[in-house]
Amino acid sequence: MIERDGGYVHVSSSLTIETVTTLFKNGLQSDKKMPLVVDLAQVETVDSAAVSLLLSWLREAQRNSVELCFTNIPESLLSLARLYGVVDMLPLCGNDSSQP
C-alpha cells in the first residue's frame, strides 16, 4: 500500500476508514530531514478518513520538521477536502498547486 523511493512515497489502493490507521502507523516516518513527496496517483477509493490521514501526515511531518507535499491527489479526495474546508491546508506539489 505504501512504497518508498528516496523522498517519494507512493500510496496505492484505498484510503478508507479500514486502511488509514495502518497507513498512518506505517506510513511516512522518515529518518532523514529530506522533503517528502506523497504521490496519490494510484489511490483507487477514498472516504472522509482519507482527509484525516493527509492532515495527520502533515501534522507529523511538521512536528519532525520534514517538508511534505502531496501530488496527484484524486479529485474525489480534493472534493472531500473542499467540503470540509481544509483543501488550502494541504501542501500540493508542482503542477498540482494550481488545483482549486
Buried (B, 14 or more C-beta within 10 A) or exposed (E): BBEEEEBEBBBBEBBBEEBBEEBBEEBBEBEEEEBBBBBBEEBEBBBBBBBBBBBBBBEBBEEEEBEBBBBBBBEBBBEBBEEEEBBEEBBBBEEBEEEE
